[in-house]
Amino acid sequence: MSLKPQPSKGGYLRQLHEPTKKYLADWLDAPAHIHHIAHRMANPPLERPQSRREFKELLACFHIPEEQIVLYEKFGFGVLMAENGDRLVIAWEAHTEYYSYQIWHIPHDTTKPLEFGPITFPQYQFPLSPLGIQVNALDILILPNIQFTQEELKAKMAGPQLYGSRVFGKDLSVVANFTPDEYSRERYCLYSSSREVLLPQLARLVDTLVAIENYTHLILLPYQAFSASVDQVHQFEQRHLYQRNVITTQLESATSSTLQHWLTVLTQDFMKVSRMAESMRYKLSASIPYETIVQSNLKALQEEPLSSGRVISDYIQHKITGVADGYQQLLRRIDALEKDFEGTISVIRTKVELLLQDHNIALQDQNLKMLASVDKTTKSQAILQHTVEGLSIIVIAYYLSGLGNYVFKALHEAGWLENATFASGVFVPISLLISFSLIFFGRKIINKRSFLEDSDGSKNL
């Protein structure tokens, strides 16, 4: 017979919204022996599909035929029948942060006694090592039509204390020892004097107990990292308190090098605190919803105490009470520490900016004085240049007058000029005009060439 649900009108959408586990419940029976194991995923979006592939490999290792497999995106199971009629049900389920396997051994011979320890399905051996950190491992016996005495339960479930309850308001009892055995599994015994009472509640009861165990262990899993972080936060708080006292007393007289040193040290500490904050937020942020899940499942059990011991919720409450609140308190302390570092760093940066402003003002004053000095020098150079140009006109005119005098005398001796002295006197103002023209047009030509060279250089750039 095929395990797969048959398509009906509505097809895929109908299957999508049907409770997927109902197909599994049809194959469960009692008595049964269950091994449950849960593993936490470090990177759920990546490892959740990997766990699904791992489950398919597990089914292949047991040679479970395709028609005996039901597989959804986050849930699946396969059924293997032995020659002696025993049934092995292998179920896989992926959750937000962890995934789990349940191995059900349902013997054909209901009179055969079941015991804790290895599953006795013919030639059974779990063939692989699941991904991730192990969250918990459970060894569960489901025994109908039976009642146990306190001594019989202690013989089956070693440990300093047994915890048990009558659940769901029915003749249905659960006993746990919360002590790992030689196989590192905690033991649960589910029994009832009426098989008819037990079977309708079987899947619901196992799911409730497994959820309580899984999320309790997920809450407690980061506890060691939490304890180490509490010590680190205390050290950083003391360190920053000392730093802030030093900065408060020395800030006004601090030099730029001292301020830079403070900024470097504080920034390094701030980065360390930020890394710790991100790590602890990732590890601890889910503790509140996990605690809510545990509390709601404990409430769903509707526990009534057995005459032989304490109820299961006593142990669970003792383990998790205050833990999630402690996690949140640590996160608040880390947030406050980050804000303290940011505030101190902001004060020092403000001081550095003020020093830079003072330095810039002093530099501007120095530049203004330099510009005034350059302006004065430029004016002096302009006056000197005009003086030199005036002297140059006189010198050139003097030399031109001398040359003209020689020319005029030669013309007089040759009989071409009647009065050389008169001609020399007349030529003096002419030589001054020539000298002035040479200086004026020479300077104009030089300025024009400089302008053209500057223009060519700009175009090349």
C-alpha positions in Angstrom: 0.0 0.0 0.0 1.3 3.5 -0.9 1.8 6.0 1.9 1.4 9.0 -0.4 -1.9 11.0 -0.1 -4.1 10.5 -3.2 -4.8 13.7 -5.2 -8.3 14.9 -5.2 -10.3 17.8 -6.6 -8.3 20.9 -5.6 -5.1 18.9 -6.1 -1.9 20.6 -5.0 -3.6 23.4 -3.0 -5.6 20.9 -1.0 -2.4 19.0 -0.1 -0.6 22.2 0.7 -3.1 23.1 3.4 -3.7 19.6 4.8 -1.9 18.8 8.1 1.1 16.8 6.8 1.6 14.7 10.0 -1.8 13.1 9.8 -0.4 10.5 7.3 2.3 9.7 9.8 -0.2 9.2 12.7 -2.0 6.5 10.7 1.2 4.4 10.9 1.9 4.8 14.6 0.9 2.2 17.2 1.7 0.9 20.7 3.7 -0.6 22.2 6.6 1.3 20.6 10.2 2.2 21.2 11.3 5.6 19.9 14.7 7.2 19.5 14.5 11.0 19.0 17.5 13.2 18.2 17.6 16.9 17.4 20.4 19.0 15.9 20.8 22.7 15.8 21.6 24.3 12.4 24.3 27.0 12.3 23.0 28.4 9.0 19.3 27.4 8.7 18.6 28.7 5.2 21.6 26.7 3.9 21.4 23.6 6.1 17.7 23.1 6.1 17.7 21.9 2.4 20.9 19.9 3.3 19.0 18.1 6.1 16.3 17.2 3.6 18.9 15.6 1.3 20.4 13.9 4.3 17.0 12.4 5.2 16.6 11.1 1.6 20.1 9.5 1.9 19.0 7.9 5.2 15.9 6.4 3.6 18.1 5.1 0.8 20.4 3.4 3.3 17.4 1.5 4.6 16.3 0.6 1.1 12.8 2.1 1.7 10.9 2.0 -1.6 9.6 5.2 -3.1 5.9 4.2 -2.5 6.6 3.9 1.2 7.9 7.5 1.5 6.1 10.8 2.1 8.3 13.8 1.7 7.4 17.5 2.0 9.6 20.6 2.2 10.1 20.5 6.0 8.6 17.1 7.0 8.8 13.6 5.8 8.7 9.9 6.8 9.3 6.4 5.5 8.1 3.0 6.6 10.0 -0.2 6.5 8.4 -3.6 7.2 10.6 -6.5 8.4 10.0 -10.1 7.6 8.8 -10.8 11.2 6.2 -8.1 10.8 8.0 -5.4 12.8 7.5 -1.8 11.6 10.2 0.8 11.4 9.0 4.4 10.9 11.7 7.0 10.2 10.4 10.6 10.5 12.3 13.9 9.8 11.2 17.4 10.5 13.0 20.7 10.0 12.2 23.7 12.2 13.3 27.3 12.3 16.6 26.6 14.1 16.9 22.8 14.4 15.8 19.6 12.7 15.0 16.2 14.2 14.7 12.5 13.5 12.3 10.1 15.2 12.9 6.4 14.8 9.8 4.4 15.8 10.2 0.6 16.3 6.7 -0.9 16.4 6.9 -4.6 17.1 4.5 -7.0 15.5 4.4 -9.2 18.6 2.7 -6.9 21.2 3.5 -9.3 24.0 7.3 -9.0 23.5 8.7 -6.7 26.3 10.4 -3.5 25.2 13.4 -2.1 27.0 15.4 1.2 26.9 18.6 1.1 24.9 19.3 0.2 21.3 16.4 -0.3 18.9 15.8 -4.1 18.3 14.3 -3.8 14.8 16.1 -6.5 12.8 19.5 -5.4 11.5 18.8 -1.8 12.5 21.7 0.6 12.8 21.6 4.4 12.3 24.0 4.9 9.4 25.1 8.5 9.5 26.1 11.5 11.6 23.6 14.4 11.4 24.6 17.9 10.6 25.1 20.5 13.4 25.3 20.5 17.2 23.3 17.9 19.0 20.5 19.6 21.0 19.1 16.5 22.7 18.6 12.8 22.4 15.6 10.9 23.9 14.8 7.3 24.5 11.0 6.8 24.8 9.1 3.7 25.6 5.3 3.6 24.9 3.6 0.8 26.8 -0.2 0.3 26.8 -2.3 -1.9 29.1 0.2 -1.6 32.0 0.7 0.1 35.3 4.1 0.5 37.1 5.0 0.8 40.7 7.6 3.3 41.9 10.2 0.5 42.3 9.6 -0.8 38.8 10.1 2.6 37.3 13.3 3.2 39.2 14.6 -0.1 38.0 14.0 1.0 34.4 15.0 4.6 34.7 18.1 5.2 36.7 18.7 8.6 38.1 18.6 10.6 41.3 15.0 11.7 40.8 12.0 10.6 38.8 9.5 13.1 37.5 6.0 12.0 36.5 2.5 13.2 35.7 -0.9 12.1 34.6 -1.5 14.1 31.4 -4.4 15.3 29.2 -6.8 14.6 32.1 -6.9 10.9 31.2 -5.5 7.6 32.3 -2.2 8.4 30.6 1.0 8.7 32.6 4.5 10.1 31.7 7.6 9.5 33.7 11.1 11.0 32.9 14.5 10.8 34.6 16.2 13.8 32.9 19.5 11.9 33.3 21.5 10.8 30.3 22.1 7.1 30.2 25.2 5.3 28.8 24.0 6.2 25.3 23.7 9.9 26.3 19.9 9.7 26.0 17.2 10.9 28.5 14.5 8.3 29.2 10.8 8.8 29.0 8.2 6.1 29.8 4.6 6.7 28.5 2.1 4.1 29.7 -1.6 3.6 30.3 -3.8 0.9 31.6 -6.0 1.3 28.6 -4.8 1.0 25.0 -7.9 2.7 23.7 -7.1 5.8 25.8 -3.4 5.8 24.7 -3.6 5.5 21.0 -5.7 8.6 20.1 -3.3 10.7 22.2 -0.1 9.0 21.1 1.1 11.4 18.3 0.0 14.5 20.2 1.7 13.4 23.4 5.0 12.5 21.8 5.1 15.8 19.8 4.3 17.8 23.0 7.1 16.1 25.0 9.6 16.4 22.2 8.8 20.1 21.8 9.3 20.7 25.5 12.6 18.9 25.4 13.9 20.5 22.2 13.1 24.1 23.2 14.3 23.7 26.8 17.7 22.5 25.5 17.8 25.3 22.9 17.2 27.9 25.7 20.0 26.3 27.7 22.4 25.7 24.8 24.1 29.2 24.8 24.3 29.3 28.6 28.1 28.8 28.8 28.6 31.5 26.2 26.2 33.7 28.1 28.2 33.2 31.4 31.5 34.1 29.6 29.9 37.2 28.1 28.7 38.4 31.5 32.3 38.4 32.7 33.5 40.2 29.6 30.8 42.8 29.9 31.7 43.4 33.5 35.4 43.9 32.5 34.5 46.3 29.8 32.2 48.3 32.1 35.0 48.6 34.7 37.5 49.5 32.0 35.3 52.1 30.4 34.4 53.6 33.8 38.2 54.1 34.5 38.7 55.5 30.9 35.8 58.0 31.3 37.2 59.2 34.7 40.6 59.9 33.1 39.1 61.6 30.1 36.9 63.8 32.3 39.8 65.1 34.4 42.3 65.6 31.5 40.1 66.6 28.6 40.6 70.4 28.8 44.4 70.1 28.8 44.7 67.2 26.4 46.9 67.6 23.4 46.0 66.4 19.9 48.3 63.3 20.3 46.6 62.4 23.6 43.2 62.8 22.0 44.2 60.6 19.1 45.5 57.9 21.6 42.2 58.0 23.4 40.2 57.7 20.2 42.3 54.7 19.1 41.9 52.8 22.4 38.1 53.6 22.7 37.4 52.6 19.1 39.2 49.3 19.5 37.2 48.5 22.7 34.0 49.7 21.0 34.6 47.3 18.1 35.2 44.4 20.5 31.9 45.1 22.3 30.1 45.4 19.0 31.3 42.0 17.9 30.3 40.5 21.2 26.9 42.2 20.9 26.2 40.8 17.4 27.3 37.3 18.5 25.1 37.3 21.6 22.1 38.8 19.9 22.2 35.9 17.4 22.6 33.3 20.1 20.1 34.7 22.7 17.4 36.6 20.8 15.2 33.6 20.3 15.1 32.7 24.0 11.9 34.5 24.8 9.8 32.9 22.1 11.3 29.5 22.9 10.3 29.9 26.6 6.8 30.8 25.4 6.7 27.5 23.4 7.9 25.5 26.4 5.3 27.1 28.7 2.4 26.6 26.3 3.3 22.9 25.8 3.6 22.4 29.6 0.2 24.0 30.0 -1.2 21.7 27.2 -0.1 18.6 29.1 -2.7 19.4 31.8 -0.5 17.7 34.4 -1.8 16.0 37.5 0.8 14.7 40.0 1.4 11.0 40.4 1.6 9.7 43.9 5.2 8.6 43.4 7.0 11.9 42.6 7.2 15.5 41.3 5.6 16.6 38.1 7.6 17.1 34.9 7.0 20.8 34.8 8.8 21.2 38.2 12.0 20.1 36.6 11.6 22.2 33.4 10.6 25.3 35.3 13.5 24.9 37.6 15.9 24.7 34.6 14.6 27.6 32.5 13.1 30.1 35.1 14.9 33.4 34.8 17.3 32.2 32.1 15.6 34.0 29.2 15.2 37.1 31.3 18.9 36.9 32.2 19.8 36.7 28.5 17.7 39.8 27.7 19.3 41.7 30.7 22.7 40.9 29.3 21.7 42.2 25.8 20.4 45.4 27.5 23.7 45.8 29.3 25.7 45.4 26.1 23.5 47.9 24.3 24.0 50.4 27.1 27.8 49.8 27.0 27.8 50.4 23.3 26.0 53.7 23.8 28.5 54.7 26.5 31.4 54.1 24.2 29.7 56.0 21.4 29.0 59.0 23.7 32.6 59.1 25.0 34.0 58.8 21.4 31.7 61.6 20.3 32.9 63.9 23.1 36.6 63.4 22.1 35.8 63.9 18.5 34.1 67.2 19.3 37.3 68.2 21.3 39.4 67.3 18.3 37.2 69.4 16.0 37.6 72.4 18.3 41.3 72.1 18.3 41.3 71.9 14.5 39.2 75.0 14.4 41.6 76.9 16.6 44.5 75.6 14.5 42.7 76.7 11.3 42.1 80.2 12.8 45.7 80.6 13.7 46.7 79.4 10.3 44.4 81.9 8.6 45.9 84.7 10.7 49.4 83.6 9.6 48.3 83.5 6.0 46.7 87.0 6.2 50.0 88.3 7.6 51.9 86.6 4.9 49.6 88.1 2.3 50.0 91.6 3.7 53.8 91.1 3.6 53.6 89.9 0.0 51.4 92.8 -0.9 53.8 95.3 0.6 56.8 93.6 -1.2 54.9 93.7 -4.5 54.2 97.4 -4.1 57.9 98.0 -3.3 58.9 96.0 -6.4 56.5 98.0 -8.5 57.9 101.3 -7.3 61.4 100.0 -7.9 60.5 98.7 -11.3 59.1 102.1 -12.3 62.2 103.8 -10.9 64.5 101.5 -12.9 62.4 102.1 -16.0 62.7 105.9 -15.6 66.5 105.6 -15.1 66.6 103.3 -18.1 64.9 106.0 -20.3 67.5 108.6 -19.1 70.4 106.3 -19.7 69.2 105.2 -23.2 68.5 108.9 -24.1 72.0 109.8 -22.9 73.6 107.2 -25.1 71.4 108.1 -28.1 72.3 111.9 -27.6 76.0 111.0 -27.5 75.7 109.0 -30.6 73.7 111.7 -32.3 76.4 114.3 -31.4 79.0 112.2 -33.1 76.9 111.9 -36.2 76.1 115.6 -36.3 79.8 116.5 -36.0 80.7 114.2 -38.8 78.0 115.8 -41.0 79.4 119.3 -40.1 82.9 118.3 -41.0 81.6 117.0 -44.3 79.9 120.3 -45.0 76.4 118.8 -44.9 75.4 120.4 -41.7 76.0 124.0 -40.8 75.6 123.9 -37.0 76.4 120.6 -35.2 75.8 122.0 -31.7 72.3 123.2 -32.5 71.4 119.8 -34.0 72.7 118.0 -30.9 70.6 120.1 -28.7 67.5 119.5 -30.7 68.1 115.7 -30.8 68.1 115.4 -26.9 64.2 115.5 -26.6 64.0 113.3 -29.6 66.3 110.7 -27.9 64.1 110.9 -24.8 61.0 110.1 -26.8 62.8 107.2 -28.6 64.0 105.8 -25.2 60.5 106.0 -23.7 59.0 104.4 -26.8 61.5 101.5 -26.6 60.7 100.9 -22.9 56.9 101.1 -23.4 56.6 98.9 -26.5 59.2 96.4 -25.2 57.3 95.9 -22.0 54.0 95.5 -24.0 55.6 92.9 -26.3 56.9 90.9 -23.3 53.5 91.0 -21.5 51.8 89.8 -24.7 54.2 86.9 -25.2 53.7 85.8 -21.5 50.0 85.9 -21.9 50.2 83.7 -25.1 52.5 81.2 -23.4 50.1 80.9 -20.4 47.2 80.4 -22.8 49.0 77.6 -24.7 49.9 75.9 -21.4 46.3 76.0 -20.2 45.1 74.4 -23.5 47.6 71.6 -23.2 46.4 70.8 -19.7 
